[in-house]
Amino acid sequence: SSQKLDPGAGTLMNLAACYEKNGQTASAWVTYTDAASAAAARHPDWVETAKLRVAALEPKLCKLTIDVRAKVS
């Protein structure tokens, strides 16, 4: 709700940390990614922090690979 009322990089950083502590890895990853973009103009030091968290979460993300062997028409 806070992000909707007053969007900002700080709110995104805090929200991402909450997701991470909650075990919501994908939500934390995408929110840290958004925070890095949002912080670029006013908080360059936050960008590095957000990127470090994104990199740390990356190996924990679940991934799905679909291998299509037959021609799909």
All heavy atoms as TSV, in Angstrom:
chain	resi	resn	atom	element	x	y	z
A	1	SER	N	N	0.831	-1.198	0.000
A	1	SER	CA	C	0.000	0.000	0.000
A	1	SER	C	C	0.869	1.252	0.000
A	1	SER	O	O	0.530	2.221	-0.641
A	1	SER	CB	C	-0.907	0.014	1.215
A	1	SER	OG	O	-1.805	-1.063	1.173
A	2	SER	N	N	1.963	1.208	0.745
A	2	SER	CA	C	2.850	2.363	0.824
A	2	SER	C	C	3.409	2.724	-0.545
A	2	SER	O	O	3.505	3.899	-0.893
A	2	SER	CB	C	3.985	2.078	1.803
A	2	SER	OG	O	4.871	3.160	1.864
A	3	GLN	N	N	3.776	1.717	-1.313
A	3	GLN	CA	C	4.339	1.965	-2.642
A	3	GLN	C	C	3.314	2.622	-3.560
A	3	GLN	O	O	3.656	3.466	-4.366
A	3	GLN	CB	C	4.874	0.664	-3.251
A	3	GLN	CG	C	5.512	0.808	-4.605
A	3	GLN	CD	C	6.770	1.667	-4.629
A	3	GLN	OE1	O	7.344	2.014	-3.611
A	3	GLN	NE2	N	7.192	2.031	-5.805
A	4	LYS	N	N	2.048	2.244	-3.425
A	4	LYS	CA	C	1.001	2.852	-4.256
A	4	LYS	C	C	0.761	4.300	-3.857
A	4	LYS	O	O	0.535	5.149	-4.708
A	4	LYS	CB	C	-0.289	2.050	-4.137
A	4	LYS	CG	C	-0.232	0.715	-4.823
A	4	LYS	CD	C	-1.520	-0.052	-4.662
A	4	LYS	CE	C	-1.362	-1.443	-5.271
A	4	LYS	NZ	N	-2.527	-2.285	-5.031
A	5	LEU	N	N	0.833	4.588	-2.559
A	5	LEU	CA	C	0.596	5.947	-2.078
A	5	LEU	C	C	1.758	6.883	-2.361
A	5	LEU	O	O	1.555	8.045	-2.715
A	5	LEU	CB	C	0.316	5.924	-0.570
A	5	LEU	CG	C	-0.973	5.238	-0.138
A	5	LEU	CD1	C	-1.027	5.131	1.388
A	5	LEU	CD2	C	-2.185	6.007	-0.645
A	6	ASP	N	N	2.960	6.401	-2.182
A	6	ASP	CA	C	4.152	7.235	-2.352
A	6	ASP	C	C	5.280	6.384	-2.930
A	6	ASP	O	O	6.153	5.909	-2.198
A	6	ASP	CB	C	4.554	7.834	-1.001
A	6	ASP	CG	C	5.680	8.847	-1.123
A	6	ASP	OD1	O	5.911	9.365	-2.240
A	6	ASP	OD2	O	6.335	9.124	-0.107
A	7	PRO	N	N	5.270	6.172	-4.258
A	7	PRO	CA	C	6.261	5.289	-4.874
A	7	PRO	C	C	7.688	5.798	-4.662
A	7	PRO	O	O	7.936	6.997	-4.718
A	7	PRO	CB	C	5.912	5.317	-6.361
A	7	PRO	CG	C	4.684	6.120	-6.521
A	7	PRO	CD	C	4.378	6.784	-5.220
A	8	GLY	N	N	8.580	4.860	-4.403
A	8	GLY	CA	C	9.961	5.251	-4.232
A	8	GLY	C	C	10.875	4.053	-4.075
A	8	GLY	O	O	10.441	2.942	-3.763
A	9	ALA	N	N	12.149	4.293	-4.292
A	9	ALA	CA	C	13.152	3.228	-4.220
A	9	ALA	C	C	13.265	2.666	-2.810
A	9	ALA	O	O	13.433	1.464	-2.620
A	9	ALA	CB	C	14.502	3.752	-4.701
A	10	GLY	N	N	13.166	3.522	-1.808
A	10	GLY	CA	C	13.277	3.065	-0.423
A	10	GLY	C	C	12.169	2.096	-0.055
A	10	GLY	O	O	12.403	1.080	0.609
A	11	THR	N	N	10.964	2.408	-0.493
A	11	THR	CA	C	9.833	1.520	-0.239
A	11	THR	C	C	10.057	0.181	-0.918
A	11	THR	O	O	9.799	-0.878	-0.332
A	11	THR	CB	C	8.523	2.155	-0.753
A	11	THR	OG1	O	8.365	3.446	-0.182
A	11	THR	CG2	C	7.327	1.304	-0.387
A	12	LEU	N	N	10.556	0.217	-2.146
A	12	LEU	CA	C	10.823	-1.027	-2.876
A	12	LEU	C	C	11.912	-1.849	-2.190
A	12	LEU	O	O	11.804	-3.080	-2.106
A	12	LEU	CB	C	11.223	-0.722	-4.323
A	12	LEU	CG	C	10.099	-0.246	-5.229
A	12	LEU	CD1	C	10.663	0.246	-6.562
A	12	LEU	CD2	C	9.074	-1.335	-5.452
A	13	MET	N	N	12.942	-1.183	-1.706
A	13	MET	CA	C	14.017	-1.902	-1.010
A	13	MET	C	C	13.476	-2.601	0.238
A	13	MET	O	O	13.793	-3.759	0.507
A	13	MET	CB	C	15.143	-0.942	-0.622
A	13	MET	CG	C	15.936	-0.385	-1.792
A	13	MET	SD	S	16.973	-1.595	-2.615
A	13	MET	CE	C	18.296	-1.751	-1.421
A	14	ASN	N	N	12.647	-1.895	1.005
A	14	ASN	CA	C	12.070	-2.476	2.213
A	14	ASN	C	C	11.101	-3.608	1.882
A	14	ASN	O	O	11.096	-4.648	2.560
A	14	ASN	CB	C	11.370	-1.402	3.050
A	14	ASN	CG	C	12.357	-0.481	3.725
A	14	ASN	OD1	O	13.391	-0.914	4.200
A	14	ASN	ND2	N	12.041	0.798	3.775
A	15	LEU	N	N	10.300	-3.418	0.857
A	15	LEU	CA	C	9.363	-4.460	0.441
A	15	LEU	C	C	10.115	-5.709	-0.019
A	15	LEU	O	O	9.761	-6.840	0.339
A	15	LEU	CB	C	8.455	-3.939	-0.673
A	15	LEU	CG	C	7.409	-4.903	-1.219
A	15	LEU	CD1	C	6.474	-5.379	-0.110
A	15	LEU	CD2	C	6.617	-4.231	-2.342
A	16	ALA	N	N	11.169	-5.509	-0.789
A	16	ALA	CA	C	11.980	-6.638	-1.260
A	16	ALA	C	C	12.602	-7.387	-0.089
A	16	ALA	O	O	12.621	-8.630	-0.081
A	16	ALA	CB	C	13.066	-6.141	-2.214
A	17	ALA	N	N	13.076	-6.659	0.913
A	17	ALA	CA	C	13.654	-7.299	2.100
A	17	ALA	C	C	12.600	-8.122	2.838
A	17	ALA	O	O	12.890	-9.226	3.320
A	17	ALA	CB	C	14.258	-6.246	3.025
A	18	CYS	N	N	11.385	-7.602	2.905
A	18	CYS	CA	C	10.291	-8.355	3.541
A	18	CYS	C	C	9.997	-9.639	2.765
A	18	CYS	O	O	9.833	-10.706	3.365
A	18	CYS	CB	C	9.029	-7.502	3.626
A	18	CYS	SG	S	9.121	-6.181	4.847
A	19	TYR	N	N	9.921	-9.520	1.442
A	19	TYR	CA	C	9.695	-10.712	0.616
A	19	TYR	C	C	10.794	-11.744	0.850
A	19	TYR	O	O	10.529	-12.932	0.986
A	19	TYR	CB	C	9.669	-10.350	-0.871
A	19	TYR	CG	C	8.400	-9.688	-1.354
A	19	TYR	CD1	C	8.458	-8.696	-2.329
A	19	TYR	CD2	C	7.150	-10.064	-0.882
A	19	TYR	CE1	C	7.309	-8.091	-2.809
A	19	TYR	CE2	C	5.998	-9.454	-1.358
A	19	TYR	CZ	C	6.070	-8.472	-2.325
A	19	TYR	OH	O	4.933	-7.881	-2.801
A	20	GLU	N	N	12.026	-11.261	0.899
A	20	GLU	CA	C	13.158	-12.165	1.078
A	20	GLU	C	C	13.076	-12.887	2.424
A	20	GLU	O	O	13.260	-14.102	2.504
A	20	GLU	CB	C	14.463	-11.379	0.963
A	20	GLU	CG	C	15.687	-12.248	0.943
A	20	GLU	CD	C	16.958	-11.464	0.688
A	20	GLU	OE1	O	16.917	-10.224	0.510
A	20	GLU	OE2	O	18.026	-12.118	0.668
A	21	LYS	N	N	12.777	-12.162	3.467
A	21	LYS	CA	C	12.658	-12.762	4.799
A	21	LYS	C	C	11.490	-13.731	4.878
A	21	LYS	O	O	11.506	-14.674	5.656
A	21	LYS	CB	C	12.507	-11.672	5.854
A	21	LYS	CG	C	13.785	-10.914	6.109
A	21	LYS	CD	C	13.607	-9.816	7.126
A	21	LYS	CE	C	14.887	-9.004	7.240
A	21	LYS	NZ	N	14.735	-7.834	8.087
A	22	ASN	N	N	10.483	-13.485	4.058
A	22	ASN	CA	C	9.287	-14.328	4.021
A	22	ASN	C	C	9.489	-15.586	3.179
A	22	ASN	O	O	8.588	-16.413	3.097
A	22	ASN	CB	C	8.141	-13.514	3.425
A	22	ASN	CG	C	6.966	-13.394	4.330
A	22	ASN	OD1	O	7.016	-13.775	5.484
A	22	ASN	ND2	N	5.891	-12.855	3.789
A	23	GLY	N	N	10.633	-15.678	2.501
A	23	GLY	CA	C	10.882	-16.824	1.636
A	23	GLY	C	C	10.256	-16.689	0.258
A	23	GLY	O	O	10.181	-17.655	-0.495
A	24	GLN	N	N	9.816	-15.489	-0.083
A	24	GLN	CA	C	9.213	-15.227	-1.391
A	24	GLN	C	C	10.318	-14.747	-2.345
A	24	GLN	O	O	10.409	-13.579	-2.694
A	24	GLN	CB	C	8.098	-14.190	-1.252
A	24	GLN	CG	C	6.935	-14.670	-0.403
A	24	GLN	CD	C	5.957	-13.559	-0.099
A	24	GLN	OE1	O	6.173	-12.793	0.832
A	24	GLN	NE2	N	4.900	-13.477	-0.893
A	25	THR	N	N	11.134	-15.704	-2.754
A	25	THR	CA	C	12.352	-15.406	-3.501
A	25	THR	C	C	12.092	-14.679	-4.807
A	25	THR	O	O	12.761	-13.687	-5.111
A	25	THR	CB	C	13.125	-16.716	-3.767
A	25	THR	OG1	O	13.274	-17.412	-2.534
A	25	THR	CG2	C	14.491	-16.447	-4.350
A	26	ALA	N	N	11.147	-15.142	-5.603
A	26	ALA	CA	C	10.883	-14.510	-6.898
A	26	ALA	C	C	10.369	-13.085	-6.722
A	26	ALA	O	O	10.788	-12.175	-7.448
A	26	ALA	CB	C	9.892	-15.343	-7.704
A	27	SER	N	N	9.483	-12.892	-5.763
A	27	SER	CA	C	8.966	-11.541	-5.503
A	27	SER	C	C	10.083	-10.620	-5.019
A	27	SER	O	O	10.153	-9.458	-5.431
A	27	SER	CB	C	7.846	-11.594	-4.464
A	27	SER	OG	O	6.736	-12.300	-4.977
A	28	ALA	N	N	10.952	-11.139	-4.170
A	28	ALA	CA	C	12.089	-10.343	-3.698
A	28	ALA	C	C	13.000	-9.984	-4.859
A	28	ALA	O	O	13.435	-8.831	-4.988
A	28	ALA	CB	C	12.862	-11.111	-2.633
A	29	TRP	N	N	13.296	-10.948	-5.714
A	29	TRP	CA	C	14.185	-10.734	-6.854
A	29	TRP	C	C	13.651	-9.626	-7.767
A	29	TRP	O	O	14.371	-8.696	-8.119
A	29	TRP	CB	C	14.360	-12.042	-7.620
A	29	TRP	CG	C	15.301	-11.957	-8.769
A	29	TRP	CD1	C	16.650	-12.130	-8.743
A	29	TRP	CD2	C	14.967	-11.683	-10.141
A	29	TRP	NE1	N	17.176	-11.974	-9.999
A	29	TRP	CE2	C	16.163	-11.700	-10.872
A	29	TRP	CE3	C	13.773	-11.419	-10.802
A	29	TRP	CZ2	C	16.192	-11.469	-12.248
A	29	TRP	CZ3	C	13.806	-11.185	-12.170
A	29	TRP	CH2	C	15.009	-11.212	-12.862
A	30	VAL	N	N	12.383	-9.725	-8.141
A	30	VAL	CA	C	11.826	-8.723	-9.062
A	30	VAL	C	C	11.707	-7.356	-8.385
A	30	VAL	O	O	11.924	-6.322	-9.018
A	30	VAL	CB	C	10.483	-9.184	-9.669
A	30	VAL	CG1	C	9.331	-9.089	-8.688
A	30	VAL	CG2	C	10.151	-8.406	-10.925
A	31	THR	N	N	11.420	-7.332	-7.092
A	31	THR	CA	C	11.290	-6.058	-6.393
A	31	THR	C	C	12.645	-5.389	-6.203
A	31	THR	O	O	12.769	-4.164	-6.349
A	31	THR	CB	C	10.555	-6.244	-5.052
A	31	THR	OG1	O	9.308	-6.919	-5.300
A	31	THR	CG2	C	10.247	-4.906	-4.394
A	32	TYR	N	N	13.686	-6.164	-5.915
A	32	TYR	CA	C	15.037	-5.585	-5.875
A	32	TYR	C	C	15.440	-5.064	-7.255
A	32	TYR	O	O	16.091	-4.027	-7.361
A	32	TYR	CB	C	16.072	-6.608	-5.400
A	32	TYR	CG	C	16.161	-6.767	-3.902
A	32	TYR	CD1	C	16.019	-8.021	-3.315
A	32	TYR	CD2	C	16.430	-5.685	-3.070
A	32	TYR	CE1	C	16.125	-8.187	-1.935
A	32	TYR	CE2	C	16.534	-5.837	-1.688
A	32	TYR	CZ	C	16.379	-7.091	-1.135
A	32	TYR	OH	O	16.486	-7.250	0.236
A	33	THR	N	N	15.065	-5.771	-8.304
A	33	THR	CA	C	15.354	-5.315	-9.672
A	33	THR	C	C	14.670	-3.975	-9.935
A	33	THR	O	O	15.282	-3.049	-10.479
A	33	THR	CB	C	14.899	-6.378	-10.694
A	33	THR	OG1	O	15.567	-7.607	-10.415
A	33	THR	CG2	C	15.207	-5.955	-12.117
A	34	ASP	N	N	13.397	-3.874	-9.541
A	34	ASP	CA	C	12.662	-2.614	-9.692
A	34	ASP	C	C	13.288	-1.506	-8.846
A	34	ASP	O	O	13.375	-0.358	-9.280
A	34	ASP	CB	C	11.192	-2.795	-9.297
A	34	ASP	CG	C	10.417	-3.672	-10.257
A	34	ASP	OD1	O	10.896	-3.915	-11.392
A	34	ASP	OD2	O	9.321	-4.133	-9.866
A	35	ALA	N	N	13.728	-1.860	-7.650
A	35	ALA	CA	C	14.348	-0.879	-6.759
A	35	ALA	C	C	15.645	-0.330	-7.360
A	35	ALA	O	O	15.922	0.868	-7.252
A	35	ALA	CB	C	14.625	-1.496	-5.389
A	36	ALA	N	N	16.419	-1.199	-7.987
A	36	ALA	CA	C	17.662	-0.747	-8.627
A	36	ALA	C	C	17.370	0.285	-9.706
A	36	ALA	O	O	18.062	1.311	-9.801
A	36	ALA	CB	C	18.425	-1.934	-9.215
A	37	SER	N	N	16.335	0.052	-10.493
A	37	SER	CA	C	15.957	1.011	-11.538
A	37	SER	C	C	15.453	2.316	-10.930
A	37	SER	O	O	15.813	3.404	-11.379
A	37	SER	CB	C	14.872	0.413	-12.435
A	37	SER	OG	O	15.360	-0.692	-13.121
A	38	ALA	N	N	14.614	2.185	-9.904
A	38	ALA	CA	C	14.025	3.374	-9.285
A	38	ALA	C	C	15.071	4.223	-8.552
A	38	ALA	O	O	14.934	5.440	-8.462
A	38	ALA	CB	C	12.919	2.954	-8.312
A	39	ALA	N	N	16.110	3.588	-8.042
A	39	ALA	CA	C	17.121	4.298	-7.256
A	39	ALA	C	C	18.189	4.972	-8.118
A	39	ALA	O	O	18.942	5.807	-7.611
A	39	ALA	CB	C	17.793	3.331	-6.291
A	40	ALA	N	N	18.251	4.629	-9.376
A	40	ALA	CA	C	19.351	5.084	-10.231
A	40	ALA	C	C	19.570	6.595	-10.205
A	40	ALA	O	O	20.704	7.052	-10.119
A	40	ALA	CB	C	19.126	4.605	-11.658
A	41	ALA	N	N	18.511	7.370	-10.244
A	41	ALA	CA	C	18.654	8.817	-10.345
A	41	ALA	C	C	19.063	9.492	-9.028
A	41	ALA	O	O	19.897	10.389	-9.017
A	41	ALA	CB	C	17.341	9.427	-10.834
A	42	ARG	N	N	18.497	9.027	-7.917
A	42	ARG	CA	C	18.696	9.749	-6.657
A	42	ARG	C	C	19.554	9.014	-5.626
A	42	ARG	O	O	20.075	9.628	-4.703
A	42	ARG	CB	C	17.341	10.068	-6.044
A	42	ARG	CG	C	16.523	11.001	-6.941
A	42	ARG	CD	C	15.189	11.328	-6.366
A	42	ARG	NE	N	15.346	12.100	-5.131
A	42	ARG	CZ	C	14.388	12.241	-4.243
A	42	ARG	NH1	N	13.224	11.670	-4.433
A	42	ARG	NH2	N	14.588	12.954	-3.158
A	43	HIS	N	N	19.661	7.695	-5.748
A	43	HIS	CA	C	20.373	6.914	-4.734
A	43	HIS	C	C	21.294	5.873	-5.384
A	43	HIS	O	O	21.031	4.675	-5.305
A	43	HIS	CB	C	19.378	6.212	-3.810
A	43	HIS	CG	C	18.423	7.119	-3.124
A	43	HIS	ND1	N	18.794	7.897	-2.051
A	43	HIS	CD2	C	17.123	7.404	-3.362
A	43	HIS	CE1	C	17.748	8.608	-1.654
A	43	HIS	NE2	N	16.725	8.327	-2.434
A	44	PRO	N	N	22.377	6.322	-6.018
A	44	PRO	CA	C	23.250	5.368	-6.709
A	44	PRO	C	C	23.830	4.291	-5.787
A	44	PRO	O	O	24.086	3.175	-6.232
A	44	PRO	CB	C	24.347	6.232	-7.314
A	44	PRO	CG	C	24.194	7.586	-6.735
A	44	PRO	CD	C	22.827	7.686	-6.141
A	45	ASP	N	N	23.999	4.598	-4.512
A	45	ASP	CA	C	24.513	3.591	-3.575
A	45	ASP	C	C	23.502	2.470	-3.353
A	45	ASP	O	O	23.866	1.325	-3.129
A	45	ASP	CB	C	24.903	4.237	-2.248
A	45	ASP	CG	C	23.789	5.077	-1.643
A	45	ASP	OD1	O	23.078	5.767	-2.396
A	45	ASP	OD2	O	23.635	5.055	-0.406
A	46	TRP	N	N	22.219	2.778	-3.439
A	46	TRP	CA	C	21.175	1.764	-3.295
A	46	TRP	C	C	21.154	0.828	-4.500
A	46	TRP	O	O	20.772	-0.332	-4.380
A	46	TRP	CB	C	19.814	2.393	-3.121
A	46	TRP	CG	C	19.622	3.160	-1.849
A	46	TRP	CD1	C	20.549	3.369	-0.864
A	46	TRP	CD2	C	18.440	3.825	-1.436
A	46	TRP	NE1	N	19.994	4.125	0.143
A	46	TRP	CE2	C	18.707	4.426	-0.181
A	46	TRP	CE3	C	17.187	3.996	-2.003
A	46	TRP	CZ2	C	17.754	5.167	0.513
A	46	TRP	CZ3	C	16.235	4.730	-1.311
A	46	TRP	CH2	C	16.513	5.301	-0.069
A	47	VAL	N	N	21.520	1.369	-5.655
A	47	VAL	CA	C	21.533	0.547	-6.870
A	47	VAL	C	C	22.465	-0.643	-6.675
A	47	VAL	O	O	22.096	-1.790	-6.962
A	47	VAL	CB	C	21.963	1.375	-8.107
A	47	VAL	CG1	C	22.116	0.488	-9.331
A	47	VAL	CG2	C	20.963	2.488	-8.380
A	48	GLU	N	N	23.657	-0.386	-6.162
A	48	GLU	CA	C	24.627	-1.460	-5.942
A	48	GLU	C	C	24.110	-2.468	-4.927
A	48	GLU	O	O	24.238	-3.676	-5.122
A	48	GLU	CB	C	25.970	-0.875	-5.488
A	48	GLU	CG	C	27.057	-1.905	-5.361
A	48	GLU	CD	C	27.381	-2.632	-6.661
A	48	GLU	OE1	O	27.218	-2.051	-7.743
A	48	GLU	OE2	O	27.795	-3.807	-6.583
A	49	THR	N	N	23.505	-1.988	-3.859
A	49	THR	CA	C	22.939	-2.882	-2.843
A	49	THR	C	C	21.852	-3.756	-3.444
A	49	THR	O	O	21.824	-4.978	-3.224
A	49	THR	CB	C	22.364	-2.069	-1.663
A	49	THR	OG1	O	23.408	-1.282	-1.096
A	49	THR	CG2	C	21.766	-2.973	-0.610
A	50	ALA	N	N	20.965	-3.155	-4.208
A	50	ALA	CA	C	19.874	-3.908	-4.834
A	50	ALA	C	C	20.425	-4.952	-5.805
A	50	ALA	O	O	19.956	-6.098	-5.829
A	50	ALA	CB	C	18.915	-2.962	-5.547
A	51	LYS	N	N	21.420	-4.567	-6.584
A	51	LYS	CA	C	22.013	-5.507	-7.547
A	51	LYS	C	C	22.712	-6.671	-6.846
A	51	LYS	O	O	22.681	-7.803	-7.329
A	51	LYS	CB	C	22.973	-4.776	-8.487
A	51	LYS	CG	C	22.246	-3.917	-9.504
A	51	LYS	CD	C	23.220	-3.246	-10.446
A	51	LYS	CE	C	22.485	-2.438	-11.504
A	51	LYS	NZ	N	23.402	-1.820	-12.456
A	52	LEU	N	N	23.335	-6.395	-5.718
A	52	LEU	CA	C	23.965	-7.472	-4.946
A	52	LEU	C	C	22.913	-8.455	-4.424
A	52	LEU	O	O	23.134	-9.666	-4.433
A	52	LEU	CB	C	24.771	-6.896	-3.780
A	52	LEU	CG	C	26.069	-6.191	-4.144
A	52	LEU	CD1	C	26.652	-5.487	-2.919
A	52	LEU	CD2	C	27.065	-7.177	-4.724
A	53	ARG	N	N	21.774	-7.941	-3.975
A	53	ARG	CA	C	20.701	-8.807	-3.489
A	53	ARG	C	C	20.112	-9.619	-4.643
A	53	ARG	O	O	19.804	-10.795	-4.490
A	53	ARG	CB	C	19.593	-7.997	-2.799
A	53	ARG	CG	C	20.003	-7.283	-1.547
A	53	ARG	CD	C	20.687	-8.142	-0.486
A	53	ARG	NE	N	20.061	-9.425	-0.271
A	53	ARG	CZ	C	20.735	-10.576	-0.099
A	53	ARG	NH1	N	22.049	-10.599	-0.077
A	53	ARG	NH2	N	20.083	-11.697	0.084
A	54	VAL	N	N	19.951	-8.991	-5.818
A	54	VAL	CA	C	19.455	-9.702	-7.006
A	54	VAL	C	C	20.395	-10.863	-7.335
A	54	VAL	O	O	19.955	-11.989	-7.560
A	54	VAL	CB	C	19.327	-8.740	-8.218
A	54	VAL	CG1	C	19.152	-9.495	-9.518
A	54	VAL	CG2	C	18.168	-7.785	-8.008
A	55	ALA	N	N	21.688	-10.595	-7.337
A	55	ALA	CA	C	22.680	-11.632	-7.655
A	55	ALA	C	C	22.664	-12.754	-6.619
A	55	ALA	O	O	22.807	-13.931	-6.964
A	55	ALA	CB	C	24.072	-11.012	-7.739
A	56	ALA	N	N	22.467	-12.405	-5.357
A	56	ALA	CA	C	22.440	-13.422	-4.301
A	56	ALA	C	C	21.190	-14.296	-4.396
A	56	ALA	O	O	21.230	-15.487	-4.072
A	56	ALA	CB	C	22.502	-12.757	-2.931
A	57	LEU	N	N	20.100	-13.718	-4.851
A	57	LEU	CA	C	18.844	-14.471	-4.951
A	57	LEU	C	C	18.759	-15.321	-6.218
A	57	LEU	O	O	18.045	-16.325	-6.246
A	57	LEU	CB	C	17.650	-13.517	-4.898
A	57	LEU	CG	C	17.379	-12.865	-3.548
A	57	LEU	CD1	C	16.352	-11.759	-3.689
A	57	LEU	CD2	C	16.915	-13.909	-2.544
A	58	GLU	N	N	19.469	-14.908	-7.250
A	58	GLU	CA	C	19.387	-15.570	-8.558
A	58	GLU	C	C	19.530	-17.099	-8.480
A	58	GLU	O	O	18.721	-17.818	-9.050
A	58	GLU	CB	C	20.430	-14.985	-9.505
A	58	GLU	CG	C	20.301	-15.472	-10.923
A	58	GLU	CD	C	19.726	-14.416	-11.833
A	58	GLU	OE1	O	19.835	-13.225	-11.532
A	58	GLU	OE2	O	19.158	-14.816	-12.853
A	59	PRO	N	N	20.519	-17.639	-7.774
A	59	PRO	CA	C	20.659	-19.102	-7.730
A	59	PRO	C	C	19.515	-19.806	-6.994
A	59	PRO	O	O	19.321	-21.004	-7.166
A	59	PRO	CB	C	21.971	-19.333	-6.975
A	59	PRO	CG	C	22.639	-18.022	-6.859
A	59	PRO	CD	C	21.619	-16.971	-7.098
A	60	LYS	N	N	18.758	-19.063	-6.211
A	60	LYS	CA	C	17.659	-19.654	-5.451
A	60	LYS	C	C	16.345	-19.676	-6.228
A	60	LYS	O	O	15.371	-20.270	-5.771
A	60	LYS	CB	C	17.450	-18.878	-4.149
A	60	LYS	CG	C	18.650	-18.912	-3.228
A	60	LYS	CD	C	18.392	-18.078	-1.999
A	60	LYS	CE	C	19.633	-18.022	-1.126
A	60	LYS	NZ	N	19.442	-17.154	0.039
A	61	LEU	N	N	16.305	-19.002	-7.369
A	61	LEU	CA	C	15.072	-18.937	-8.149
A	61	LEU	C	C	14.745	-20.290	-8.780
A	61	LEU	O	O	15.638	-20.995	-9.248
A	61	LEU	CB	C	15.186	-17.891	-9.266
A	61	LEU	CG	C	15.276	-16.438	-8.834
A	61	LEU	CD1	C	15.523	-15.561	-10.048
A	61	LEU	CD2	C	14.028	-16.009	-8.093
A	62	CYS	N	N	13.479	-20.618	-8.774
A	62	CYS	CA	C	13.024	-21.822	-9.474
A	62	CYS	C	C	12.922	-21.477	-10.957
A	62	CYS	O	O	12.466	-20.400	-11.322
A	62	CYS	CB	C	11.655	-22.249	-8.957
A	62	CYS	SG	S	11.685	-22.789	-7.252
A	63	LYS	N	N	13.359	-22.389	-11.777
A	63	LYS	CA	C	13.320	-22.163	-13.220
A	63	LYS	C	C	12.609	-23.330	-13.890
A	63	LYS	O	O	12.696	-24.464	-13.430
A	63	LYS	CB	C	14.733	-22.011	-13.762
A	63	LYS	CG	C	15.428	-20.785	-13.208
A	63	LYS	CD	C	16.819	-20.632	-13.755
A	63	LYS	CE	C	17.465	-19.366	-13.292
A	63	LYS	NZ	N	18.000	-19.384	-11.976
A	64	LEU	N	N	11.935	-23.041	-14.969
A	64	LEU	CA	C	11.213	-24.044	-15.733
A	64	LEU	C	C	11.774	-24.052	-17.146
A	64	LEU	O	O	11.879	-23.006	-17.785
A	64	LEU	CB	C	9.716	-23.714	-15.773
A	64	LEU	CG	C	8.841	-24.570	-16.664
A	64	LEU	CD1	C	8.774	-25.990	-16.115
A	64	LEU	CD2	C	7.453	-23.976	-16.758
A	65	THR	N	N	12.151	-25.217	-17.602
A	65	THR	CA	C	12.646	-25.372	-18.960
A	65	THR	C	C	11.665	-26.255	-19.721
A	65	THR	O	O	11.319	-27.344	-19.247
A	65	THR	CB	C	14.041	-26.023	-18.975
A	65	THR	OG1	O	14.924	-25.197	-18.212
A	65	THR	CG2	C	14.573	-26.172	-20.386
A	66	ILE	N	N	11.230	-25.782	-20.866
A	66	ILE	CA	C	10.327	-26.554	-21.704
A	66	ILE	C	C	11.098	-26.919	-22.975
A	66	ILE	O	O	11.561	-26.054	-23.696
A	66	ILE	CB	C	9.061	-25.758	-22.051
A	66	ILE	CG1	C	8.316	-25.408	-20.757
A	66	ILE	CG2	C	8.181	-26.535	-23.003
A	66	ILE	CD1	C	7.151	-24.494	-20.940
A	67	ASP	N	N	11.208	-28.212	-23.215
A	67	ASP	CA	C	11.920	-28.725	-24.375
A	67	ASP	C	C	10.883	-29.293	-25.336
A	67	ASP	O	O	10.314	-30.353	-25.084
A	67	ASP	CB	C	12.923	-29.796	-23.938
A	67	ASP	CG	C	13.796	-30.279	-25.078
A	67	ASP	OD1	O	13.738	-29.695	-26.177
A	67	ASP	OD2	O	14.525	-31.266	-24.850
A	68	VAL	N	N	10.641	-28.597	-26.435
A	68	VAL	CA	C	9.660	-29.030	-27.419
A	68	VAL	C	C	10.415	-29.787	-28.505
A	68	VAL	O	O	11.215	-29.217	-29.223
A	68	VAL	CB	C	8.891	-27.833	-28.024
A	68	VAL	CG1	C	7.889	-28.298	-29.058
A	68	VAL	CG2	C	8.213	-27.034	-26.915
A	69	ARG	N	N	10.152	-31.068	-28.589
A	69	ARG	CA	C	10.859	-31.898	-29.558
A	69	ARG	C	C	10.080	-32.077	-30.861
A	69	ARG	O	O	10.664	-32.286	-31.899
A	69	ARG	CB	C	11.165	-33.259	-28.946
A	69	ARG	CG	C	12.140	-33.121	-27.796
A	69	ARG	CD	C	12.379	-34.425	-27.106
A	69	ARG	NE	N	13.150	-34.203	-25.899
A	69	ARG	CZ	C	14.436	-34.468	-25.768
A	69	ARG	NH1	N	15.102	-34.997	-26.755
A	69	ARG	NH2	N	15.059	-34.199	-24.650
A	70	ALA	N	N	8.779	-32.008	-30.796
A	70	ALA	CA	C	7.975	-32.186	-31.999
A	70	ALA	C	C	7.619	-30.813	-32.567
A	70	ALA	O	O	7.486	-29.831	-31.840
A	70	ALA	CB	C	6.692	-32.941	-31.664
A	71	LYS	N	N	7.444	-30.762	-33.886
A	71	LYS	CA	C	7.083	-29.521	-34.526
A	71	LYS	C	C	5.648	-29.166	-34.131
A	71	LYS	O	O	4.753	-29.999	-34.190
A	71	LYS	CB	C	7.185	-29.646	-36.048
A	71	LYS	CG	C	6.915	-28.359	-36.776
A	71	LYS	CD	C	7.158	-28.510	-38.252
A	71	LYS	CE	C	6.881	-27.191	-38.951
A	71	LYS	NZ	N	7.105	-27.294	-40.387
A	72	VAL	N	N	5.468	-27.936	-33.687
A	72	VAL	CA	C	4.147	-27.480	-33.274
A	72	VAL	C	C	3.538	-26.712	-34.436
A	72	VAL	O	O	4.157	-25.838	-35.007
A	72	VAL	CB	C	4.263	-26.571	-32.033
A	72	VAL	CG1	C	2.899	-26.050	-31.629
A	72	VAL	CG2	C	4.943	-27.291	-30.903
A	73	SER	N	N	2.292	-27.091	-34.779
A	73	SER	CA	C	1.653	-26.375	-35.897
A	73	SER	C	C	0.444	-25.606	-35.449
A	73	SER	O	O	-0.036	-25.670	-34.421
A	73	SER	CB	C	1.266	-27.327	-37.007
A	73	SER	OG	O	0.851	-28.580	-36.570
